[in-house]
Amino acid sequence: MAVKKSELYRSLWSSCDELRGGMDASQYKDYVLTLLFVKYVSDKYAGKQHAMIEVPEYGGFEDMVRLRGDKDIGEEINKIIRRLADANDLRGVIDIADFNDEDKLGSGREMVDRLSRLVGIFAGLNLTANRAEDDDLLGDAYEYLMRHFATESGKSKGQFYTPAEVSRVIARVIGIESDTQPNELAYDPTCGSGSLLLKVADEAPRRISIYGQEMDNATHALARMMRHLLDTYVRAEESRKLSTFDDLGLVDLLVDRGTSALDELPEGLRADEEAMSETIENNLRKVIIDEQPVNPKYYEKMSELLDALIQQRKDGAEDYETYLANLVDLSAQVKNPAVGGAYPASLNTSAKRSLYDNLDKDEAAAVRVDTAVRYTRKDDWRGNNFKDKEVLNDAVREELGEYQTRTEEIFELVKNQREY
């Protein structure tokens, strides 16, 4: 039987009660919504082939339930979430919260008991059906949590929540009426968690296209999580779909198809050259910001190139077609540094190229550090104090040579390399 709305609300806020004291109220959402996501996709998709979300082995909510009382519950929950994230390209989206953070969740038995109770609260819910009596159960739960997070934290609600009443008024202001057609587009360049866009779309009599962008990484991750959780998509045409908040998709399309990729965007956006330009620029900027920790020097250069292109557009220095072609070229460089930089043949991986760029183009030092890290690192070494120190001391510090004064900086760079 599907869970009742009142039961879901009580359970969600009880989960927040378990987190009080260790963190600011605005941070509850990272933990509670992550567990809500894992529970929902596990109930709905676990064991099903060709499902929208793949729930891998040892990557579902039932695996969390089996951890209750385990002394390593925090670290093991992190592993479960990472497996689910890796299977669905959701790294940096559902793995934001650290369930092994002693500062927020307590240490030893305190953490074990707190997380065991937290998992137990969600274990009692059946989210197989996400609608009850024509109510969008999860959509309403999302709004409920956003409202309470904002109120409890005492922070600006605008960052991740727009009250439903305001959203409905905005829907009317922008022209959402009873005759609104599916080919209409609602666009929010600062969409936050997406609550406004979702409510505007809900006010339309038929599904419309929604498109959002958000610069804050944590809030952007929340929006993408909610896009998956609520099964919401943006449509460019009736036969094609782009994910609602997945602004990486547009850059990928530009690299893959060139300017013809822009035909995938809603007609209302394509007709406005300035809006189209700003959309591409914002997408590129977001990718650059997201990738900056992986290779700071390289993406600093990419940011400067984007700034120059934007200024040329504003100055009218080149025609629109030339500008779009230049954006496509820059997109290729942003997505694949091997295209945008001249690297020695030995630097045949992203990590080696990143070390090279950030070690003053020192090829030998980059190869030394890369080899040592690959030899020293152990499974799940990030976040494990003992394994971290092995990589720091036996690989990075040992091989840096003349760059010893930059040990901590390069160690952070190493931690940000996906292939390690």
N, C-alpha and C positions, 0 to 999 in steps of 0.2 A: 504494500500500500504506500502511495506517495506521502511524503512528509507534509504535515500541515504548516501553513505559513507561520502561525504563532509559535509552533514548536521549533521551527528553524530559527526564528528570531531569538527565542530564549537560549537556544544552544549556542548561537553565534556570540551573543553578549556574555554568556557564561565563559566562553573561551577567552574573551577579553579580560574577564575577572582574573583568570589564571595568570595573566601577563602583567597585572598591575604591580607597581613597585619597582620593577627592574628596568623600565624604559618609559619614554615619553608616550603619551596616548596616541600621538600621530604615527608611531611606529608599530602599533598593534596590527595595522592593516597588512603589513608585510608578512606577518606570521599567520594571521587568521585567514586572509584571502588565499595564501598559498595552500593551506590545509583544505580550504573549501574547494579550491581548484583540483587538488589531487583526489579528494574524496569524490567529487562529481565525475571527473573523467574516469576514475576507477569503477564507480558504480555503473556508468553508462557504457563504457567501451572495453573494459577488461575482458580478454578472451575472445574478442570479436575481430574477425579478419576484415581488412579494408575499411576500418573505422577512421573517422576524421582525426582522432587522436590515438596514437599507438601507446598502449600501456605495456611496457616491456617486462620481462621476467625480473623479479626483485625491484620493480619500479612502480608499485601500486600501493594503494592505501592499506590493503590487508597486510602488506609487509611491515607497515608502520605499527599496526595493531599487535603484531607478534613481538614487537620490541618493548612493549610496556613492561617496566620493571628492570630492563636491561641497563647495565651500568654505562654502556656506550650508546645509549639511545639517541643522543644529540648528533653525534658523528654519523651514526647509521641512517638517521632521517635525512641528513644532508646527502648521503650517497644515493638514497632512493630517489630524491628529488632530482639529483644530477642525471641519474639514468633516464628518468622520464623526460627531462629537458633535452638530453642528447638525442633521444629517439624521435623528438618532434621539433628540433631546431629551436628550442626555447631557452637556450643559455642566455643569461642576463635578463630573463623575463620571470621565470618562476623560481629561480635559485638566488634571489636577492637576500632573503632572510637567512641568517646563520643560526641554525637550531642547536649549535654547539657553543654559543656565545655565553661564557660564564658571567660576564658583566651584566647581561640582560636577563638571563634565565637562571642564574645561580650556579653553584658548583656542586659536584658530588651528588649526594642523595637528594638535595633540594631540586637540582635540575631533573633528575630521574623522575621524581614524584610529579613535578610540574608538567613535564612533557607527557608523562603517562596519563595524567588526568586530561590534558588537552586533547590528546589523541582519542581518549575514551569518550569525550563529548561528541566528537564527530562520528565515532564508530556507531553511535546509536541512531544515526540519521540514514534514511534511505532516499538517495537523490537520483534514483533510476529515472524517474519522471520529473522533468523540470517545470511542469505546469500543473496547477491544481485549480479546478473550477474556473477555467479561463484566465487565471492570474498567472503572470510570468513570475514564478516563484523565485528564481535566482536573480532575475532583474530587480525585483522588489527587495530581495535580501541585500543585493549590492548597494542599492540606494540607501537602505536602512543603515548599513555599515558606514558608508561614506558620510552620512549625516551625523552619526554618532561619533565617528572618529574626529570630524571637524569640530564638533561641539566640545568633546572631552579634551582635545589638545589645546583649545583656546587659540588656535592659529587661524589664519585666513582660510575660510571655506573655499575660496575661489581657486586655490591651487589644485584641489582634487575633487571638488564637489560643487555642483550648481543645484540649488533647491529645485524640486520638481515644479513648483509653482512658477518660478522664474523661467525654467526651461519651456514650459507650456506657453508662456507669454512670448518668449523669443520665437518659438515655432510659428505663432500667429504673425509676428512682426515680419518674419522673412517669407511669409506667404504660404505656409503649410495649411491647406484647406481641404475640404471634402473632395475636390476634384483634382488634387495633386496627383501627377502621374509618376509611374515607377522610374522614368528617365530623368527625374529631377535630382539635383545634387545639393546636399548640405555640407558646407566646408567650414571647418574650424581650425585656423592656423595655430591656435594655442589651446589644444583640446584637453589638456590635463589628463584626468583618468578616463575621459570620454563620456562622462555622465550626461553632459548637455547634448552631445550628438545622439546618444542612445535614446534619450527622451524625445528629442525632436523627431527621430525616425519613428518612434513609437506613436507619435501624434499623427503621422501620415496614414491615410486609409489603406495604402498599399506600400510594400517595401520600396524605399527610395535608396539612392546611393548616398553614403556618408563617407567623408574623407577628413582625416584629422592628422595634425602634426603636433609634436610636443618636444621641447628641447631638454627638459629635466629628465635625466635618465631613469630615476626611480619611478616617477609618475608615468613616463612613457611605457615602462615595463608593466605597470599596473593596467594601463589602457590595453596593451596587447594581451595581457592575461584575461581581461574581461572580454576581449573580442573572442577568444577561444571559449571562454566559459559560457558565454551567452549565444554562441553559434551565430555571430553577426558578421556579415560580409559587406563590402562595398562592391557594387557592380559597375563596370564601365559600360558594358552592353549587356543585353539579355543573355547572350551565350557565353560571356566571359566574366571572370571574377578576379578582383584584386583584394587582398586582405585589408580590412578597414583601417588599421593603424600601422600596417607593416610598411613603413616608408622605405625600408631597404629594397623592397620589391621594385620600385620605380627605377632605382639606380641599376639594379641587376638587368632590368628590361632594356635600359639605355645601352648598357654594355653589350647585351646579346643581340639587340635588333637595331640599334642606332635610333635615329629620330623617328622611325616608324613606330617605335614603342609608345610614342605619345598618342597614337590612335587608340590605345587601351584606356586612356583617361576619359572621364565623362565629357560629353559635348559642351556643356556649359563652361567647363574649365578650359577646354581647347580653344574656345572662341575668344578668350581674353588673353592676349599675348603677355601682358604684365603679370596676370595671375599665374599663368603657365610658367613664366620665367621664375617667379618667386617660389613656386612649388618645387621646381627642380632644384633651385639653389638651396632651399631649406632642407630638401631630402639629402642633397650632397653634404651640406653642413652637418646634418645629424650623423651621417655615416662617418665623417671625419672625426667628430667629437667622440663617437662610440669607439673608433679604432685608435684614437690618440694614445691610450695607454700601451698599446701593442707596439707602436713605433713612433714615439713622440717627435723625433727629428723629421721623419718623413712626412707625417701628417701635419706638422707645422708648415712645411713647404706647400702641401696640398691646400691648406687653409689660405695661404698667401696667394696662391694661384687663383683660387675661387674669388677672393676679395678683388683681385685685379679684373677678372671677368665681369664681376658685378659692376665695378666702376665703369668699365668700358660700355656695358649695356646702358647704364644711366647717362653716360656722356654721349650716347648715340654714335660711338666710334666705329661700329660695324653693323651690318644689316642683321636682321633677326635669324636668317638661315645660317649665316656664318657663326653667329653667337651660339645657336643650338648645336652646330657641329663641334664647336670648341668645348661645349659642356659634355658632349658625348666622349670626346677625347679625355677630358679630365675625369669623367666617371670611370673610364677604363683604368686610369692611373690610380684612382682612389681605391677601387676594388682589387687591383692587382699591382702591388708595388714593383713586381718584376718588370712591369710595362713602363713604370714611371721613373725607374732609376737604372743606371748602368752599373751592374754588379759583376764582380769576378765570377768565373765559372764555378769555383768551389763553394760559393754561397748559394746553394741550390734549395734552400728551404726558407720559409718566412722568418723563422727564429734567427737563423744565421744572418739574414739580411737586416733584421732589426738590430741585432748586436753590432753589426758592421756600421750601420747608420749612426748609432749612438755611442760608438767607441772611436769616433773621429776617423772613420773609414779605415780602421786597422783590421785588415783581413785576417792576419795571423791570430790576433787576440780574439776575434769573433769566433773563429774555428775552435780555438782552445777552450773557450768558455762553453760553447755549444757541446763539444765532445764530453767535457767533464760533467755537465749537467745531465746529459743523457745516460752517462755511466753511473752517476751517483743517485739520481732521483728514484724514489720508490712509489708504488701505487698510492694514490690519494695523499701525496706528500703535502699539498697545500693545506694550511690550517693545522697541521700536526707539528707541534713545537719541535719535537726531536727530529723529525724528517726534514722540516724547514731548515734547521741549523746545519744538518748534514749538507744540504745543497748550498747554503750560504757559505759555510766555511770550507768544505772539501772541494767544491766546484768553483763557485764565483770568486771568493776571496783568494783561493789558492792560485787561480789562473789569470787574475787581472793584471798582475805585474805592475807596470807603471801607472795603472789606473786604480790603484788600491784606495785612493781617497774617494772614489765613486762607488765603493762596494755596495752600499745600501741602495743607491739609485739603480745600479745594474741588477741587483737582486730583485727589486720590484719589477723591472723590465722582464726578467726571466719568469717571474710568477705570472705575468700577463700573457705569456706565449701559450697559445692553445695546444700546440703540439707537444709541450712538456707535461 
